[in-house]
Amino acid sequence: MSNFIDWSDKISVGIQELDEQHKHLVALINRLFEAMTEGENKAAVAKEIMNELIQYTVIHFAVEESLFRIFEYPDYDDHCRHHQELRAQVMEINKKVQSGERMVTPELLFFLKKWITNHIMVEDQKYAPFLLKKGVKRSWVKDSWVGKFWSFGH
Ligand SMILES: [Fe+2]
């Protein structure tokens, strides 16, 4: 089965560490899509994946914001405001999903797809050239922590 969101160069920011984290967010939304289309026990699995999506989003945004502070990114306030909005949106949705007030529908999946891809393609693309100029490495050779502690619970 093809992915709900395909990774492509259009989404890449050209910095492997951050791309790997973005890929993990994309993978979580793809998992959610798969769970809704072919999984058993859909509601329970959806809740689990949504929780993980929130946790990882919080961590990923914190990593980006740390980098911005370390390198004194001039658009820090603006970017953090975007993060704050995105966090609030998805937390609100998750609260409703966890309580059963809201189901994971195709509409919600498309919202999440736009939620992540728009942010990466618009806001995140802006910081990449800045960080690279500051000496942040395009790629690393070490094993990353990304994905290691995040296994979708099974
Ligand atoms: Fe960001």
Backbone and ligand atoms as CSV (ligand in chain L), in Angstrom:
chain,resi,resn,atom,element,x,y,z
A,1,MET,N,N,0.845,-1.204,0.000
A,1,MET,CA,C,0.000,0.000,0.000
A,1,MET,C,C,0.875,1.246,0.000
A,2,SER,N,N,0.466,2.216,-0.788
A,2,SER,CA,C,1.294,3.433,-0.824
A,2,SER,C,C,1.023,4.278,0.410
A,3,ASN,N,N,1.969,5.157,0.692
A,3,ASN,CA,C,1.858,5.981,1.891
A,3,ASN,C,C,0.837,7.087,1.732
A,4,PHE,N,N,0.247,7.455,2.830
A,4,PHE,CA,C,-0.680,8.583,2.838
A,4,PHE,C,C,0.088,9.880,2.546
A,5,ILE,N,N,1.253,10.008,3.179
A,5,ILE,CA,C,2.147,11.135,2.868
A,5,ILE,C,C,3.456,10.539,2.367
A,6,ASP,N,N,3.847,10.930,1.172
A,6,ASP,CA,C,5.122,10.457,0.640
A,6,ASP,C,C,6.219,11.441,0.994
A,7,TRP,N,N,7.325,10.911,1.458
A,7,TRP,CA,C,8.477,11.771,1.710
A,7,TRP,C,C,9.064,12.181,0.362
A,8,SER,N,N,9.413,13.442,0.213
A,8,SER,CA,C,10.040,13.877,-1.042
A,8,SER,C,C,11.002,15.015,-0.749
A,9,ASP,N,N,11.790,15.358,-1.750
A,9,ASP,CA,C,12.750,16.465,-1.591
A,9,ASP,C,C,12.055,17.775,-1.274
A,10,LYS,N,N,10.798,17.860,-1.684
A,10,LYS,CA,C,10.040,19.092,-1.400
A,10,LYS,C,C,9.883,19.313,0.104
A,11,ILE,N,N,9.828,18.219,0.853
A,11,ILE,CA,C,9.659,18.344,2.308
A,11,ILE,C,C,11.014,18.417,3.013
A,12,SER,N,N,12.062,17.951,2.341
A,12,SER,CA,C,13.374,17.933,3.000
A,12,SER,C,C,13.872,19.355,3.265
A,13,VAL,N,N,14.460,19.543,4.483
A,13,VAL,CA,C,15.072,20.847,4.765
A,13,VAL,C,C,16.580,20.787,4.492
A,14,GLY,N,N,17.072,19.614,4.122
A,14,GLY,CA,C,18.478,19.488,3.752
A,14,GLY,C,C,19.421,19.339,4.931
A,15,ILE,N,N,18.854,19.079,6.108
A,15,ILE,CA,C,19.676,18.816,7.295
A,15,ILE,C,C,19.189,17.481,7.849
A,16,GLN,N,N,20.051,16.483,7.783
A,16,GLN,CA,C,19.588,15.110,8.029
A,16,GLN,C,C,18.932,14.916,9.397
A,17,GLU,N,N,19.550,15.490,10.429
A,17,GLU,CA,C,19.008,15.318,11.775
A,17,GLU,C,C,17.537,15.752,11.837
A,18,LEU,N,N,17.267,16.910,11.230
A,18,LEU,CA,C,15.892,17.432,11.282
A,18,LEU,C,C,14.990,16.686,10.310
A,19,ASP,N,N,15.535,16.310,9.162
A,19,ASP,CA,C,14.743,15.499,8.224
A,19,ASP,C,C,14.298,14.193,8.872
A,20,GLU,N,N,15.204,13.571,9.625
A,20,GLU,CA,C,14.851,12.300,10.265
A,20,GLU,C,C,13.698,12.493,11.253
A,21,GLN,N,N,13.717,13.616,11.955
A,21,GLN,CA,C,12.627,13.888,12.905
A,21,GLN,C,C,11.328,14.162,12.155
A,22,HIS,N,N,11.434,14.918,11.070
A,22,HIS,CA,C,10.226,15.173,10.265
A,22,HIS,C,C,9.677,13.872,9.682
A,23,LYS,N,N,10.610,13.005,9.251
A,23,LYS,CA,C,10.171,11.711,8.699
A,23,LYS,C,C,9.403,10.904,9.741
A,24,HIS,N,N,9.837,11.033,10.989
A,24,HIS,CA,C,9.154,10.293,12.048
A,24,HIS,C,C,7.736,10.816,12.257
A,25,LEU,N,N,7.576,12.131,12.175
A,25,LEU,CA,C,6.225,12.702,12.293
A,25,LEU,C,C,5.352,12.241,11.133
A,26,VAL,N,N,5.930,12.249,9.928
A,26,VAL,CA,C,5.204,11.781,8.745
A,26,VAL,C,C,4.828,10.305,8.917
A,27,ALA,N,N,5.771,9.510,9.437
A,27,ALA,CA,C,5.513,8.076,9.636
A,27,ALA,C,C,4.357,7.856,10.610
A,28,LEU,N,N,4.284,8.697,11.645
A,28,LEU,CA,C,3.195,8.549,12.621
A,28,LEU,C,C,1.838,8.823,11.964
A,29,ILE,N,N,1.784,9.848,11.116
A,29,ILE,CA,C,0.512,10.153,10.442
A,29,ILE,C,C,0.182,9.050,9.433
A,30,ASN,N,N,1.198,8.518,8.765
A,30,ASN,CA,C,0.960,7.389,7.863
A,30,ASN,C,C,0.441,6.167,8.628
A,31,ARG,N,N,0.985,5.951,9.815
A,31,ARG,CA,C,0.518,4.846,10.667
A,31,ARG,C,C,-0.948,5.019,11.047
A,32,LEU,N,N,-1.270,6.264,11.345
A,32,LEU,CA,C,-2.649,6.559,11.727
A,32,LEU,C,C,-3.588,6.267,10.552
A,33,PHE,N,N,-3.162,6.663,9.368
A,33,PHE,CA,C,-3.943,6.402,8.153
A,33,PHE,C,C,-4.121,4.896,7.948
A,34,GLU,N,N,-3.021,4.160,8.052
A,34,GLU,CA,C,-3.092,2.701,7.878
A,34,GLU,C,C,-4.018,2.072,8.909
A,35,ALA,N,N,-3.875,2.530,10.147
A,35,ALA,CA,C,-4.713,1.963,11.215
A,35,ALA,C,C,-6.190,2.203,10.916
A,36,MET,N,N,-6.509,3.342,10.333
A,36,MET,CA,C,-7.906,3.660,10.067
A,36,MET,C,C,-8.439,2.941,8.848
A,37,THR,N,N,-7.532,2.573,7.914
A,37,THR,CA,C,-8.014,1.932,6.702
A,37,THR,C,C,-8.001,0.415,6.780
A,38,GLU,N,N,-7.031,-0.120,7.527
A,38,GLU,CA,C,-6.997,-1.586,7.512
A,38,GLU,C,C,-6.835,-2.239,8.883
A,39,GLY,N,N,-6.744,-1.425,9.892
A,39,GLY,CA,C,-6.458,-2.014,11.196
A,39,GLY,C,C,-7.676,-2.563,11.920
A,40,GLU,N,N,-7.381,-3.366,12.923
A,40,GLU,CA,C,-8.435,-3.808,13.824
A,40,GLU,C,C,-8.390,-2.925,15.062
A,41,ASN,N,N,-9.462,-2.901,15.779
A,41,ASN,CA,C,-9.476,-2.142,17.030
A,41,ASN,C,C,-9.078,-0.687,16.799
A,42,LYS,N,N,-9.676,-0.107,15.768
A,42,LYS,CA,C,-9.255,1.199,15.255
A,42,LYS,C,C,-9.196,2.309,16.294
A,43,ALA,N,N,-10.227,2.431,17.069
A,43,ALA,CA,C,-10.294,3.556,18.006
A,43,ALA,C,C,-9.139,3.517,19.002
A,44,ALA,N,N,-8.845,2.332,19.531
A,44,ALA,CA,C,-7.777,2.208,20.533
A,44,ALA,C,C,-6.417,2.495,19.917
A,45,VAL,N,N,-6.187,1.962,18.726
A,45,VAL,CA,C,-4.901,2.179,18.057
A,45,VAL,C,C,-4.745,3.659,17.712
A,46,ALA,N,N,-5.822,4.274,17.246
A,46,ALA,CA,C,-5.784,5.697,16.884
A,46,ALA,C,C,-5.407,6.546,18.091
A,47,LYS,N,N,-5.971,6.211,19.234
A,47,LYS,CA,C,-5.664,6.970,20.452
A,47,LYS,C,C,-4.185,6.875,20.799
A,48,GLU,N,N,-3.657,5.670,20.665
A,48,GLU,CA,C,-2.253,5.439,20.982
A,48,GLU,C,C,-1.344,6.254,20.046
A,49,ILE,N,N,-1.662,6.209,18.764
A,49,ILE,CA,C,-0.818,6.919,17.786
A,49,ILE,C,C,-0.953,8.431,17.962
A,50,MET,N,N,-2.161,8.892,18.237
A,50,MET,CA,C,-2.356,10.338,18.448
A,50,MET,C,C,-1.539,10.819,19.646
A,51,ASN,N,N,-1.517,10.043,20.720
A,51,ASN,CA,C,-0.718,10.412,21.893
A,51,ASN,C,C,0.753,10.503,21.539
A,52,GLU,N,N,1.189,9.539,20.752
A,52,GLU,CA,C,2.599,9.541,20.372
A,52,GLU,C,C,2.917,10.725,19.464
A,53,LEU,N,N,1.974,11.052,18.605
A,53,LEU,CA,C,2.164,12.202,17.712
A,53,LEU,C,C,2.341,13.491,18.524
A,54,ILE,N,N,1.544,13.643,19.563
A,54,ILE,CA,C,1.658,14.831,20.419
A,54,ILE,C,C,3.016,14.853,21.114
A,55,GLN,N,N,3.366,13.730,21.735
A,55,GLN,CA,C,4.628,13.677,22.475
A,55,GLN,C,C,5.810,13.995,21.572
A,56,TYR,N,N,5.795,13.400,20.389
A,56,TYR,CA,C,6.937,13.605,19.506
A,56,TYR,C,C,6.957,15.015,18.939
A,57,THR,N,N,5.782,15.569,18.691
A,57,THR,CA,C,5.699,16.948,18.206
A,57,THR,C,C,6.300,17.900,19.233
A,58,VAL,N,N,5.957,17.707,20.488
A,58,VAL,CA,C,6.469,18.570,21.561
A,58,VAL,C,C,8.000,18.485,21.610
A,59,ILE,N,N,8.517,17.287,21.523
A,59,ILE,CA,C,9.972,17.104,21.565
A,59,ILE,C,C,10.644,17.719,20.336
A,60,HIS,N,N,10.064,17.446,19.180
A,60,HIS,CA,C,10.672,17.950,17.938
A,60,HIS,C,C,10.683,19.483,17.899
A,61,PHE,N,N,9.590,20.091,18.292
A,61,PHE,CA,C,9.545,21.556,18.296
A,61,PHE,C,C,10.564,22.110,19.299
A,62,ALA,N,N,10.706,21.431,20.427
A,62,ALA,CA,C,11.678,21.882,21.433
A,62,ALA,C,C,13.103,21.808,20.885
A,63,VAL,N,N,13.388,20.765,20.105
A,63,VAL,CA,C,14.719,20.637,19.500
A,63,VAL,C,C,14.961,21.796,18.534
A,64,GLU,N,N,13.981,22.058,17.671
A,64,GLU,CA,C,14.139,23.168,16.717
A,64,GLU,C,C,14.336,24.488,17.453
A,65,GLU,N,N,13.527,24.700,18.481
A,65,GLU,CA,C,13.612,25.971,19.209
A,65,GLU,C,C,14.947,26.110,19.938
A,66,SER,N,N,15.501,25.007,20.415
A,66,SER,CA,C,16.831,25.041,21.031
A,66,SER,C,C,17.874,25.481,20.011
A,67,LEU,N,N,17.796,24.884,18.827
A,67,LEU,CA,C,18.747,25.257,17.774
A,67,LEU,C,C,18.624,26.745,17.441
A,68,PHE,N,N,17.393,27.214,17.405
A,68,PHE,CA,C,17.180,28.645,17.087
A,68,PHE,C,C,17.833,29.535,18.149
A,69,ARG,N,N,17.713,29.143,19.412
A,69,ARG,CA,C,18.310,29.963,20.479
A,69,ARG,C,C,19.838,29.900,20.421
A,70,ILE,N,N,20.345,28.689,20.225
A,70,ILE,CA,C,21.801,28.519,20.189
A,70,ILE,C,C,22.424,29.368,19.078
A,71,PHE,N,N,21.771,29.366,17.920
A,71,PHE,CA,C,22.350,30.080,16.772
A,71,PHE,C,C,21.740,31.468,16.553
A,72,GLU,N,N,20.938,31.895,17.483
A,72,GLU,CA,C,20.298,33.224,17.417
A,72,GLU,C,C,19.588,33.465,16.089
A,73,TYR,N,N,18.653,32.575,15.814
A,73,TYR,CA,C,17.845,32.678,14.596
A,73,TYR,C,C,16.972,33.931,14.678
A,74,PRO,N,N,17.058,34.816,13.687
A,74,PRO,CA,C,16.333,36.088,13.789
A,74,PRO,C,C,14.801,35.948,13.794
A,75,ASP,N,N,14.275,34.875,13.191
A,75,ASP,CA,C,12.813,34.695,13.160
A,75,ASP,C,C,12.306,33.806,14.297
A,76,TYR,N,N,13.074,33.771,15.377
A,76,TYR,CA,C,12.746,32.909,16.510
A,76,TYR,C,C,11.303,33.090,17.010
A,77,ASP,N,N,10.932,34.331,17.285
A,77,ASP,CA,C,9.598,34.583,17.867
A,77,ASP,C,C,8.485,34.119,16.942
A,78,ASP,N,N,8.646,34.455,15.672
A,78,ASP,CA,C,7.644,34.083,14.681
A,78,ASP,C,C,7.483,32.574,14.580
A,79,HIS,N,N,8.627,31.891,14.483
A,79,HIS,CA,C,8.583,30.444,14.320
A,79,HIS,C,C,7.989,29.772,15.565
A,80,CYS,N,N,8.365,30.279,16.728
A,80,CYS,CA,C,7.827,29.710,17.967
A,80,CYS,C,C,6.321,29.925,18.065
A,81,ARG,N,N,5.864,31.046,17.559
A,81,ARG,CA,C,4.422,31.307,17.548
A,81,ARG,C,C,3.701,30.263,16.686
A,82,HIS,N,N,4.290,29.980,15.526
A,82,HIS,CA,C,3.719,28.928,14.669
A,82,HIS,C,C,3.672,27.596,15.411
A,83,HIS,N,N,4.777,27.263,16.067
A,83,HIS,CA,C,4.810,26.003,16.825
A,83,HIS,C,C,3.703,25.982,17.879
A,84,GLN,N,N,3.570,27.094,18.572
A,84,GLN,CA,C,2.568,27.176,19.637
A,84,GLN,C,C,1.163,26.899,19.090
A,85,GLU,N,N,0.867,27.510,17.945
A,85,GLU,CA,C,-0.446,27.297,17.308
A,85,GLU,C,C,-0.640,25.844,16.908
A,86,LEU,N,N,0.395,25.276,16.274
A,86,LEU,CA,C,0.291,23.892,15.808
A,86,LEU,C,C,0.115,22.925,16.986
A,87,ARG,N,N,0.874,23.180,18.047
A,87,ARG,CA,C,0.765,22.346,19.251
A,87,ARG,C,C,-0.642,22.433,19.832
A,88,ALA,N,N,-1.142,23.664,19.922
A,88,ALA,CA,C,-2.466,23.861,20.512
A,88,ALA,C,C,-3.547,23.169,19.672
A,89,GLN,N,N,-3.441,23.300,18.360
A,89,GLN,CA,C,-4.427,22.673,17.461
A,89,GLN,C,C,-4.471,21.164,17.660
A,90,VAL,N,N,-3.300,20.556,17.629
A,90,VAL,CA,C,-3.283,19.097,17.664
A,90,VAL,C,C,-3.605,18.570,19.076
A,91,MET,N,N,-3.264,19.351,20.100
A,91,MET,CA,C,-3.611,18.937,21.463
A,91,MET,C,C,-5.122,18.982,21.676
A,92,GLU,N,N,-5.744,19.990,21.117
A,92,GLU,CA,C,-7.195,20.139,21.200
A,92,GLU,C,C,-7.887,18.954,20.513
A,93,ILE,N,N,-7.403,18.630,19.328
A,93,ILE,CA,C,-7.957,17.489,18.588
A,93,ILE,C,C,-7.763,16.209,19.396
A,94,ASN,N,N,-6.546,16.059,19.937
A,94,ASN,CA,C,-6.254,14.826,20.673
A,94,ASN,C,C,-7.150,14.663,21.900
A,95,LYS,N,N,-7.410,15.765,22.561
A,95,LYS,CA,C,-8.280,15.698,23.742
A,95,LYS,C,C,-9.631,15.091,23.363
A,96,LYS,N,N,-10.138,15.540,22.208
A,96,LYS,CA,C,-11.442,15.042,21.751
A,96,LYS,C,C,-11.363,13.594,21.284
A,97,VAL,N,N,-10.250,13.231,20.650
A,97,VAL,CA,C,-10.085,11.849,20.197
A,97,VAL,C,C,-10.001,10.925,21.422
A,98,GLN,N,N,-9.225,11.351,22.438
A,98,GLN,CA,C,-9.065,10.514,23.628
A,98,GLN,C,C,-10.382,10.335,24.382
A,99,SER,N,N,-11.209,11.373,24.384
A,99,SER,CA,C,-12.462,11.275,25.135
A,99,SER,C,C,-13.567,10.584,24.329
A,100,GLY,N,N,-13.280,10.345,23.040
A,100,GLY,CA,C,-14.278,9.697,22.199
A,100,GLY,C,C,-15.259,10.679,21.567
A,101,GLU,N,N,-15.032,11.963,21.850
A,101,GLU,CA,C,-15.915,12.992,21.302
A,101,GLU,C,C,-15.698,13.157,19.806
A,102,ARG,N,N,-14.485,12.822,19.374
A,102,ARG,CA,C,-14.166,12.950,17.967
A,102,ARG,C,C,-13.502,11.675,17.457
A,103,MET,N,N,-13.873,11.260,16.237
A,103,MET,CA,C,-13.278,10.069,15.638
A,103,MET,C,C,-12.195,10.500,14.661
A,104,VAL,N,N,-11.282,9.565,14.368
A,104,VAL,CA,C,-10.290,9.856,13.336
A,104,VAL,C,C,-10.945,9.606,11.979
A,105,THR,N,N,-11.279,10.683,11.319
A,105,THR,CA,C,-11.967,10.631,10.026
A,105,THR,C,C,-10.974,10.994,8.922
A,106,PRO,N,N,-11.362,10.735,7.649
A,106,PRO,CA,C,-10.491,11.166,6.547
A,106,PRO,C,C,-10.218,12.675,6.622
A,107,GLU,N,N,-11.227,13.422,7.021
A,107,GLU,CA,C,-11.073,14.878,7.146
A,107,GLU,C,C,-9.957,15.227,8.148
A,108,LEU,N,N,-9.944,14.517,9.263
A,108,LEU,CA,C,-8.914,14.765,10.275
A,108,LEU,C,C,-7.532,14.376,9.751
A,109,LEU,N,N,-7.480,13.242,9.016
A,109,LEU,CA,C,-6.199,12.813,8.454
A,109,LEU,C,C,-5.661,13.837,7.465
A,110,PHE,N,N,-6.536,14.389,6.636
A,110,PHE,CA,C,-6.098,15.406,5.680
A,110,PHE,C,C,-5.673,16.687,6.393
A,111,PHE,N,N,-6.352,16.979,7.501
A,111,PHE,CA,C,-5.947,18.140,8.294
A,111,PHE,C,C,-4.518,17.947,8.812
A,112,LEU,N,N,-4.230,16.753,9.356
A,112,LEU,CA,C,-2.895,16.477,9.902
A,112,LEU,C,C,-1.829,16.502,8.807
A,113,LYS,N,N,-2.215,16.011,7.636
A,113,LYS,CA,C,-1.278,16.015,6.511
A,113,LYS,C,C,-0.884,17.451,6.162
A,114,LYS,N,N,-1.891,18.316,6.092
A,114,LYS,CA,C,-1.619,19.733,5.786
A,114,LYS,C,C,-0.874,20.390,6.936
A,115,TRP,N,N,-1.293,20.049,8.152
A,115,TRP,CA,C,-0.701,20.595,9.371
A,115,TRP,C,C,0.811,20.412,9.364
A,116,ILE,N,N,1.273,19.204,9.026
A,116,ILE,CA,C,2.713,18.951,9.075
A,116,ILE,C,C,3.416,19.398,7.794
A,117,THR,N,N,2.862,19.082,6.627
A,117,THR,CA,C,3.594,19.388,5.390
A,117,THR,C,C,3.685,20.896,5.137
A,118,ASN,N,N,2.617,21.627,5.394
A,118,ASN,CA,C,2.678,23.085,5.197
A,118,ASN,C,C,3.746,23.713,6.080
A,119,HIS,N,N,3.765,23.296,7.338
A,119,HIS,CA,C,4.733,23.891,8.247
A,119,HIS,C,C,6.166,23.601,7.806
A,120,ILE,N,N,6.416,22.358,7.425
A,120,ILE,CA,C,7.784,22.002,7.005
A,120,ILE,C,C,8.150,22.724,5.709
A,121,MET,N,N,7.190,22.768,4.779
A,121,MET,CA,C,7.526,23.334,3.469
A,121,MET,C,C,7.610,24.862,3.484
A,122,VAL,N,N,6.931,25.496,4.416
A,122,VAL,CA,C,6.961,26.963,4.447
A,122,VAL,C,C,7.888,27.480,5.548
A,123,GLU,N,N,7.540,27.221,6.804
A,123,GLU,CA,C,8.304,27.812,7.913
A,123,GLU,C,C,9.684,27.160,8.090
A,124,ASP,N,N,9.700,25.821,8.039
A,124,ASP,CA,C,10.967,25.145,8.310
A,124,ASP,C,C,11.990,25.374,7.200
A,125,GLN,N,N,11.504,25.549,5.976
A,125,GLN,CA,C,12.446,25.798,4.874
A,125,GLN,C,C,13.210,27.093,5.094
A,126,LYS,N,N,12.615,28.011,5.859
A,126,LYS,CA,C,13.261,29.313,6.072
A,126,LYS,C,C,14.498,29.213,6.957
A,127,TYR,N,N,14.471,28.283,7.922
A,127,TYR,CA,C,15.619,28.241,8.833
A,127,TYR,C,C,16.803,27.447,8.284
A,128,ALA,N,N,16.526,26.558,7.306
A,128,ALA,CA,C,17.587,25.661,6.830
A,128,ALA,C,C,18.832,26.413,6.319
A,129,PRO,N,N,18.682,27.361,5.385
A,129,PRO,CA,C,19.886,28.052,4.897
A,129,PRO,C,C,20.622,28.798,6.009
A,130,PHE,N,N,19.843,29.333,6.973
A,130,PHE,CA,C,20.448,30.055,8.087
A,130,PHE,C,C,21.305,29.118,8.939
A,131,LEU,N,N,20.743,27.981,9.306
A,131,LEU,CA,C,21.478,27.027,10.155
A,131,LEU,C,C,22.712,26.487,9.435
A,132,LEU,N,N,22.564,26.217,8.137
A,132,LEU,CA,C,23.701,25.681,7.371
A,132,LEU,C,C,24.833,26.711,7.330
A,133,LYS,N,N,24.459,27.971,7.173
A,133,LYS,CA,C,25.473,29.028,7.156
A,133,LYS,C,C,26.186,29.131,8.509
A,134,LYS,N,N,25.461,28.778,9.566
A,134,LYS,CA,C,26.039,28.824,10.917
A,134,LYS,C,C,26.925,27.613,11.212
A,135,GLY,N,N,26.973,26.685,10.252
A,135,GLY,CA,C,27.862,25.540,10.430
A,135,GLY,C,C,27.188,24.249,10.851
A,136,VAL,N,N,25.857,24.243,10.913
A,136,VAL,CA,C,25.149,22.995,11.228
A,136,VAL,C,C,25.396,22.000,10.098
A,137,LYS,N,N,25.693,20.765,10.464
A,137,LYS,CA,C,26.050,19.757,9.458
A,137,LYS,C,C,24.826,19.266,8.685
A,138,ARG,N,N,25.057,19.073,7.380
A,138,ARG,CA,C,23.995,18.547,6.520
A,138,ARG,C,C,23.639,17.110,6.887
A,139,SER,N,N,24.638,16.353,7.241
A,139,SER,CA,C,24.365,14.946,7.552
A,139,SER,C,C,25.283,14.485,8.664
A,140,TRP,N,N,24.854,13.438,9.326
A,140,TRP,CA,C,25.662,12.860,10.366
A,140,TRP,C,C,25.884,11.394,10.062
A,141,VAL,N,N,26.881,10.836,10.689
A,141,VAL,CA,C,27.147,9.420,10.436
A,141,VAL,C,C,26.751,8.573,11.639
A,142,LYS,N,N,26.493,9.232,12.760
A,142,LYS,CA,C,26.151,8.478,13.965
A,142,LYS,C,C,24.696,8.044,13.908
A,143,ASP,N,N,24.418,7.003,14.667
A,143,ASP,CA,C,23.047,6.573,14.845
A,143,ASP,C,C,22.287,7.655,15.588
A,144,SER,N,N,21.090,7.963,15.143
A,144,SER,CA,C,20.323,8.995,15.833
A,144,SER,C,C,19.422,8.382,16.886
A,145,TRP,N,N,19.026,9.211,17.838
A,145,TRP,CA,C,18.056,8.773,18.833
A,145,TRP,C,C,16.654,8.702,18.232
A,146,VAL,N,N,16.472,9.315,17.048
A,146,VAL,CA,C,15.143,9.370,16.446
A,146,VAL,C,C,14.605,7.965,16.210
A,147,GLY,N,N,13.438,7.730,16.677
A,147,GLY,CA,C,12.818,6.437,16.425
A,147,GLY,C,C,13.186,5.369,17.442
A,148,LYS,N,N,14.304,5.562,18.146
A,148,LYS,CA,C,14.754,4.521,19.078
A,148,LYS,C,C,13.816,4.308,20.251
A,149,PHE,N,N,13.346,5.398,20.786
A,149,PHE,CA,C,12.491,5.273,21.967
A,149,PHE,C,C,11.030,5.368,21.588
A,150,TRP,N,N,10.767,5.314,20.295
A,150,TRP,CA,C,9.422,5.552,19.792
A,150,TRP,C,C,9.045,4.419,18.882
A,151,SER,N,N,8.313,3.478,19.422
A,151,SER,CA,C,8.078,2.273,18.627
A,151,SER,C,C,6.604,1.985,18.424
A,152,PHE,N,N,5.772,2.990,18.539
A,152,PHE,CA,C,4.321,2.836,18.367
A,152,PHE,C,C,3.739,1.844,19.348
A,153,GLY,N,N,4.476,1.567,20.397
A,153,GLY,CA,C,3.958,0.707,21.451
A,153,GLY,C,C,3.917,-0.777,21.107
A,154,HIS,N,N,4.386,-1.161,19.899
A,154,HIS,CA,C,4.450,-2.599,19.617
A,154,HIS,C,C,5.539,-2.907,18.610
L,1,LIG,FE,FE,9.244,24.103,12.833
